[in-house]
Amino acid sequence: GGVWGFVIRRLAEAATLTLPLMALLFLPIVLGMHSLYPWANAEEVGRSAALQHKAPYLNVTFFLIRAAIYFALWIGLALLIRLGSRRQDEVPESYPTRWTQTLSGPGLPLWFLAITFAMIDWAMSIEPDWYSTIYGAMLLVGFSLSALATLVIVAERLAGARPLSLVATPEGFHDLGNLLLAFTMLWAYFSLSQLLIIWMGNLNEEIPWYLRRSQGGWWGLALGLILFHFFLPFFLLLFRARKRRPSELVRVCWVLLAMHFFDLCWLILPAFPRNSSGAPNILAFWGVVPAMVGIGGLWLAVAAWFLRARPLLPLHDPLLEEVFEHHGEDHGQVHEKPTERIA
């Protein structure tokens, strides 16, 4: 949609094409799932009536089938969108655009639904005695926010060079800043909603989840998330001038990315290593940093390789011509075809 969509479209396409790599990197989880998930350990299941009750859903075979479905859906949609995008560059006709639009309509809710269930399977089921109906959606919003922040950072780096400079205008970054603000507010809403519902219910099977995340130093991280994952970016993104200046918007994006990493640590790590007192140990956080750097660097290299393979703007998108016409009128330029201006 709008100018902002052209700013990040090809960047997002390149990012989604790394999904086969992510599927490959999922193999260590499969190999170590008996250590990660209590429901995958026969001894744990034998001692827990709750795990036995959930066994029809939480079992190794069904878990692997669902994981295969998630990756097949994500990779399939990414490849089909890329196919339409490639045809859009090759032929000056409207059907590739209609193809991607038609596919994106049902594909977007399916994509989000798969992420929601994947987070229930891969993250929430680490503590199978606890459950939250909003957990998957909460992580989905966090991932969407961090993905958008990453795209804005990359777009700002490329904004000074053609052809992205043709659409990477202050108006486009302003719109992206508004989206960041919306996702920041939605993340806070979901997080607060889960907390309030569990706090007001005060049930024995729900409260321990938050108690584990308020011990061993994790309470300090929780306070940091409140301040720097919501209040600081919310305040900064209220200012129109800051959102129209890409360099300042990128600073907010770096804060959001860092806070998303800490948020994932706070959500997942307290379920694992414990110190001698039995409380969750925040030092477990440091073991995640090398993995994040390694996987993140590999992901970035593969995404950059895919990004170089196609033009940064869709050559024959009919909406792109409208954007150029509007841009040309604003600057008193002679109208050119998109292919001429991108070349």
N, C-alpha and C positions, 0 to 999 in steps of 0.2 A: 503494500500500500504506500502511496505517496512517494516523495523523493527519498525518504529515509529507507524505504524498501530496496531501492536501487543501490544505496550506499552499502548495505550489508548482504545483499542477496548472494552474490558469488562467493563471498567469504563464508557464509553459512553453508552453501553447497559443498565447498571444499572441506569444511569441518565435518559434515555428515558422512563424507566418503571415507573417513577414518574408522568407521564403525566395524569393518572386518578386522582391523587391528585390535579394536577393543574386545571383539569376540575371542580373538586369540589370547589376549591378556586375561580373559576370564577363566582360562584353563587352570591357573593356580588355585582359584577359588573352588573349582570343581574337585581338584585333587586333595584339597585340604578341608573340604566341607565337613568331614566328620569331627574335626577339631573346632571349626567355627560355629557350627549349628548344633545345639543340644538334641534337636529332633532327628538329626542324622546319625546319632550315636545310640546304638541298640540298648546299651546299659542305661543311659539317661531315660530313654523312652520306657523301659521296664520299670523304672522307679517313679514315674510321673503319670498320674491318671489324666492330667490335662493334655500331655503330649500324646497319649494313646487316643484320646478323644479327637485330637486334631490330625491324627495320622493319615486319614484319607486325603488331606490336602498337603500336609507337611511330611512328605516322604521323598527319598532321593530320586526315584524314577520320575515322579510327577514334577518335581522341582526342575530337573534337567529338561523335561519336555517343555515346560513353560519358558525356561530360559531360551531354548531353541526357537520357540515361537516369537518371543520378544525380539531377538536379534534378526530373525528372518523378516519380521515386519519392518523393523527400522532400516535394515540394509536394503530390503526390496523397495521401500518408498524412496530412500535416498537415490538408488540407482535409476528408478523410473523418473524422478524429478530431474536428475542429471541428464537422462536421455532426452527429455523434452527441452531442457536448456540447451543442449548441444544442437538439436535440430533448429532451435530458435536462432542460433548463430549462423547456421548453414543455409537456410532458405528464407527468403523475404515473404513469408506467408503467415497467416494468423493462426493456423491450426496448432503449431507447437505451443503457442501461448494459451490457447483454449485447453489443450491437453494438460498442461501444468496446473491451470486453474481448476479444472474438473477433478484432477487427482488430489489437489491440496484440500478441497472441501471435506471429503470424508477422511482423508489421510491425517489431517491435523488432530481430530479427536481420537482416532485410533492410536496415533503416536503418543499422545498424552496419557491415554488410558493404559497403554503398555508400560510406560514409565511408572505410573502410579502403582500398578500391580508388581512391577519389578522391584520397587522400593519396599513393598510389603514383604516380598520373598527374600530379597537380598539383605535388607537392613533390619526391618522390624522383627523378622523371625529369628534374629540372633538372640532375642529375649522372648521366647515363645509363650511365656506365661503372661506377657503384657500385650495389650493391643490398643490401637487408636484408629478410629475410622478416618481421621483427617491426616494421619501420618504420611501416607503416600502423596496426597495433594500438597502437603507442606514441603516435602522434599522436591516435588515437581516444580513448585514456584521458585525454590532456591536454585535449582539447576537452570531454570529459565533465566533468572536474574544474572547468574554468573556467566551463562552463555552470551547473553546480550552485552554484558560488560566486556567480555573478551572480544566480541565483534567490534565494539566501539573503539577499543584500544588499537586493534589492527587497522580499522578504517582510518583512524587519526594518523597512523604512521604512513598510510598510502595516500592520504587526501591531497598531498601536494603534487602528486604526479598524475599525468593523464593515463587513462581516461577517467579515473575516479574523481579527479578534481572537478569534472564537469557537473557532478551531482552532489559532491561532498560540501554542501553549502552550510552556512550557519543555520538556515531553516531546517535542513535535514538533521543536523546534530541536536538542534533544539527538540525536534520530535523524538529522537532517540532518548534524550534526557527525560522527556515526559514518560516514556515507556519504562525507563529505569525507576523513576519515582513511583509509578503505578505498581511495579513488581515489588519494590521495597515495602510499600504499604501493605500489599497483599501478603507478603511473607510475614510481616509483623502481625497481621490480622489472624492468619492461620496459627501462628505460634502461640499468640495470646489466647485464642479460642481453645486450643488443646489444653493449655495450662488451667484456664478457668474451669473448664468442664471437669477435669480430673480433680482439681482442688475442691470444687463444690461437691463433687460426688464422694470424695474422701473414702474410697474403697481400698481394701487391703491389697487387692491384686493390681491396682493402678498406681498408688502413691509411691511404692518403692522405686519405680522408674525415675521419678524426680529426686528422691532421696539419694540415689546413687550419683546423681549429677549435681549434688550440692555438697559432696564430701571430697576429701583428698585434693583440694585446690580447684575442683571443677566449678565451684560457685563463683570464683573470680572470673573464669572464662565466660560463665553465663552473664555476669554483670557487664563484661566487655562486649558481648554480643548485643545486649540491650542498647548500650551507648553507641557503639560503632557500626553495628549492622542495621540499626534503624534510625536513632535520633540524629546522628551526625550526617549520614547521606540524605535523610529526609529534609533536614534543615538546608543543606547545601543545594539540593535539587529544587528547592522552592524558587530560586532566583533565576529569572529568565536569562539575564546576561551571562551567567556562568554556564548555562546549558548551550548557549550560542557560541561559546569559545571552546573549541575542541580540546585544547591543552588543559583547561581547567576541568572539563568533563571527564577527561581521562584519569585525572587524579582521584576523582570520586570512584571511578571504575576500579582502580587498583585497590582502594579501600574495600569495596564490595567483594572483590575476588578473594582478598585475604580473609575477610570475615566469613565468606562462604566456606572456606577451608576449615576455619576454626569451628564453624557451626557443625560441619560433618564430624569433626573430631568429638565435639561435645555430645552429639547424638549417638555415636557408635562406640567410641573407645571405652567409655565407662563400663561397658558390658564385659570387658576382657581382663587385662592384668590387674591384680590386686596386690596391695602391699601387706605387710605383716599384720596390720590392724584389721584387715578385711575390707577396707574402704577402697574404692576405685583410685587408681594411681595416675595422676595427670602426667607423670614422666613418660607414660606410654605414648604420649603425643609425639615425642622426638623420634620414635622409630618410624613414624609415618612420613616424616619430611623427606628422607632419601627416596622413598617410593614415589612420592608426589613429584619430586624433581625429575626423576628418571622417566616415569610414564608421561609426565607433562612435556618434557623435552622431546620424547619420541613422537608423541601426538602432534606437537607443533611442527616438527620436521616433515611428517607425512602430509599434514594439512597444507603446508607451504608448497610442497611438491605438486599437489593437486591444484592449488591456486594458480600456479604458473602455467598450467595446461590449457586454460581457457581465458578469453578476454574478461576483464573485470566488470564489464557491463554487457548485458544481452543486446546483441547487435540489431535485431529486428523486432524488439518488443514495441508494439504500437504505443504503449504508454510512455516509453522513453522519448519518443518524438514529441509528445505533448510537454514533457518536462523540459526538453531542449528549447521548444518554442517559447515557453514561459520564461526560461532563463535568458534567452536571446532578447525577448522584448524588454526585460528588466534592464539589460545592459546595452540596448540599442544595436545588437548584433544582427548580421544577415543570417537568415535561417538556412541551416544546412541539414542534410539527412544525417541521422544518427551514425550510420556507417562512416560518413565523411568526417564527422567530428571526433569519433573514437579513434580513427586511423591515425 
